[in-house]
């Protein structure tokens, strides 16, 4: 029995909101998002023995969820070559996905991935330093640290709609900066 224990009894309480919010921004359909989260929990239960403890339980579930989202797009996409998760820089529905998708899967690292991730990390930090303070703070809290919208609004004393305007501006500026300085 491995030392790395996970507790599926707590998954719904601990991770369902986070996984749902992560999914809804990628599929834009409430029912599909709910189904994908349920499929993720089911797949997690079936593959618990594969959990190595090299990442947190949440990170492990997110890696399963990412594969479920990719599978979803493969099923609905008529051209198999376009089946990967969307990487759109200016699409209102998915703007910002590119950041997470450019970082290599933590369970499949090579020396080249590590070097690229270091370069990307430096480029992100450089671009963040060019953003106005509030935009940088909101971007970090939402996109990098994964804080919930409500928590950010309470912490910074802003409305949800104000948060999304700030996020939109920050993501657009980050995309432009990274396109210019890293891609």
C-alpha positions as CSV (number, residue, x, y, z in Angstrom):
1,X,0.0,0.0,0.0
2,X,1.5,3.4,-1.0
3,X,2.2,6.1,1.5
4,X,0.4,8.6,-0.7
5,X,-3.2,8.4,0.4
6,X,-6.1,10.2,-1.2
7,X,-9.6,10.6,0.3
8,X,-12.4,10.5,-2.3
9,X,-15.0,11.1,0.4
10,X,-13.8,14.7,0.6
11,X,-13.5,15.4,-3.2
12,X,-17.0,16.9,-3.7
13,X,-16.7,19.2,-0.7
14,X,-13.1,20.2,-1.5
15,X,-12.8,20.3,-5.2
16,X,-16.2,20.2,-7.0
17,X,-16.6,24.0,-7.2
18,X,-13.0,24.5,-8.4
19,X,-13.3,21.8,-11.0
20,X,-16.7,23.1,-12.2
21,X,-15.4,26.7,-12.5
22,X,-12.3,25.4,-14.4
23,X,-14.5,23.4,-16.8
24,X,-17.3,25.9,-17.4
25,X,-14.8,28.4,-18.8
26,X,-13.7,25.8,-21.3
27,X,-16.9,24.2,-22.4
28,X,-19.4,27.0,-21.8
29,X,-22.3,24.6,-21.1
30,X,-23.5,24.0,-17.5
31,X,-24.7,20.4,-18.1
32,X,-21.6,19.3,-20.0
33,X,-19.4,20.9,-17.3
34,X,-21.2,19.0,-14.6
35,X,-20.9,15.8,-16.5
36,X,-17.2,16.3,-17.1
37,X,-16.6,16.9,-13.4
38,X,-18.6,13.8,-12.5
39,X,-16.6,11.8,-15.1
40,X,-13.4,13.1,-13.5
41,X,-14.4,12.0,-10.0
42,X,-15.4,8.6,-11.4
43,X,-12.1,8.2,-13.3
44,X,-10.3,9.3,-10.2
45,X,-12.0,6.6,-8.2
46,X,-11.1,4.0,-10.8
47,X,-7.4,5.1,-10.9
48,X,-6.8,5.8,-7.3
49,X,-4.0,3.2,-7.3
50,X,-2.1,5.3,-9.8
51,X,-1.9,8.3,-7.5
52,X,1.8,8.6,-6.7
53,X,1.6,11.7,-4.4
54,X,3.9,13.6,-6.7
55,X,1.3,16.4,-6.9
56,X,-1.6,17.4,-4.7
57,X,-4.9,15.6,-4.9
58,X,-6.4,18.7,-6.6
59,X,-3.6,18.9,-9.3
60,X,-4.0,15.2,-9.9
61,X,-7.8,15.6,-10.4
62,X,-7.2,18.6,-12.7
63,X,-4.9,16.5,-14.9
64,X,-7.7,13.9,-15.2
65,X,-10.2,16.7,-15.9
66,X,-8.0,18.2,-18.7
67,X,-8.0,14.8,-20.4
68,X,-11.8,14.6,-20.1
69,X,-12.2,18.1,-21.7
70,X,-9.9,17.1,-24.5
71,X,-11.9,13.9,-25.0
72,X,-15.1,15.9,-25.0
73,X,-13.8,18.1,-27.9
74,X,-12.6,15.1,-29.8
75,X,-16.1,13.6,-29.6
76,X,-17.8,16.7,-30.9
77,X,-15.2,17.9,-33.4
78,X,-15.6,16.6,-36.9
79,X,-12.0,17.2,-37.8
80,X,-9.8,15.1,-35.6
81,X,-6.8,17.3,-36.2
82,X,-8.6,20.2,-34.4
83,X,-9.6,18.1,-31.4
84,X,-7.2,19.4,-28.9
85,X,-8.3,22.0,-26.3
86,X,-8.8,25.4,-27.9
87,X,-5.9,27.8,-27.7
88,X,-7.5,31.1,-28.7
89,X,-5.9,34.5,-27.8
90,X,-8.9,36.8,-28.5
91,X,-11.9,34.5,-28.1
92,X,-14.2,35.9,-25.4
93,X,-15.1,32.4,-24.2
94,X,-11.7,31.0,-23.8
95,X,-9.3,33.9,-23.5
96,X,-6.6,33.0,-21.1
97,X,-6.7,29.3,-21.6
98,X,-3.4,29.5,-23.5
99,X,-1.5,30.2,-20.3
100,X,-2.4,26.9,-18.7
101,X,-2.1,25.0,-21.9
102,X,1.5,26.2,-22.5
103,X,2.7,24.7,-19.2
104,X,3.8,21.1,-19.6
105,X,1.9,18.3,-17.7
106,X,3.7,17.9,-14.3
107,X,3.5,14.1,-14.7
108,X,5.3,14.1,-18.1
109,X,8.3,16.3,-17.7
110,X,11.5,16.2,-19.8
111,X,14.5,18.5,-19.6
112,X,13.2,20.5,-22.6
113,X,9.9,21.0,-20.8
114,X,11.6,22.2,-17.7
115,X,13.7,24.6,-19.7
116,X,10.6,25.9,-21.6
117,X,8.7,26.2,-18.3
118,X,11.5,28.3,-16.8
119,X,11.6,30.5,-19.8
120,X,7.9,30.9,-19.8
121,X,7.9,31.6,-16.1
122,X,10.5,34.3,-16.6
123,X,8.5,35.8,-19.5
124,X,5.3,35.7,-17.5
125,X,7.0,37.5,-14.5
126,X,8.4,40.1,-16.9
127,X,5.0,40.7,-18.5
128,X,3.3,40.8,-15.1
129,X,5.7,43.5,-14.0
130,X,4.5,45.7,-16.9
131,X,0.9,45.5,-15.9
132,X,-0.8,48.1,-13.7
133,X,-0.6,47.0,-10.1
134,X,-4.3,46.1,-9.7
135,X,-4.4,44.2,-13.0
136,X,-1.3,42.2,-12.0
137,X,-2.7,41.4,-8.6
138,X,-6.1,40.3,-10.0
139,X,-4.4,38.3,-12.7
140,X,-2.1,36.5,-10.3
141,X,-5.0,35.7,-7.8
142,X,-7.4,34.4,-10.5
143,X,-5.2,32.8,-13.1
144,X,-2.1,31.7,-11.3
145,X,-3.2,31.1,-7.7
146,X,-6.7,29.9,-8.6
147,X,-8.7,32.0,-6.1
148,X,-12.5,32.0,-6.5
149,X,-14.1,35.1,-7.9
150,X,-15.9,35.8,-4.6
151,X,-12.7,35.6,-2.6
152,X,-10.9,38.1,-4.9
153,X,-13.8,40.5,-4.8
154,X,-13.9,40.4,-1.0
155,X,-10.1,40.8,-0.7
156,X,-9.8,43.7,-3.2
157,X,-13.3,45.2,-2.5
158,X,-14.4,45.1,-6.1
159,X,-17.5,43.8,-7.9
160,X,-17.6,40.6,-9.9
161,X,-18.2,42.6,-13.1
162,X,-15.2,44.9,-12.3
163,X,-13.1,41.8,-11.7
164,X,-13.9,40.3,-15.1
165,X,-13.1,43.7,-16.8
166,X,-9.8,43.7,-15.0
167,X,-9.1,40.1,-15.9
168,X,-10.0,40.7,-19.6
169,X,-7.6,43.7,-19.8
170,X,-4.8,41.8,-18.0
171,X,-5.1,38.7,-20.1
172,X,-5.2,40.8,-23.3
173,X,-2.1,42.7,-22.2
174,X,-0.3,39.4,-21.1
175,X,-1.2,37.7,-24.4
176,X,0.2,40.7,-26.4
177,X,3.3,40.9,-24.2
178,X,4.1,37.1,-24.3
179,X,3.4,37.1,-28.1
180,X,6.0,39.8,-28.5
181,X,8.6,38.6,-25.9
182,X,8.3,34.8,-25.7
183,X,6.6,33.2,-28.7
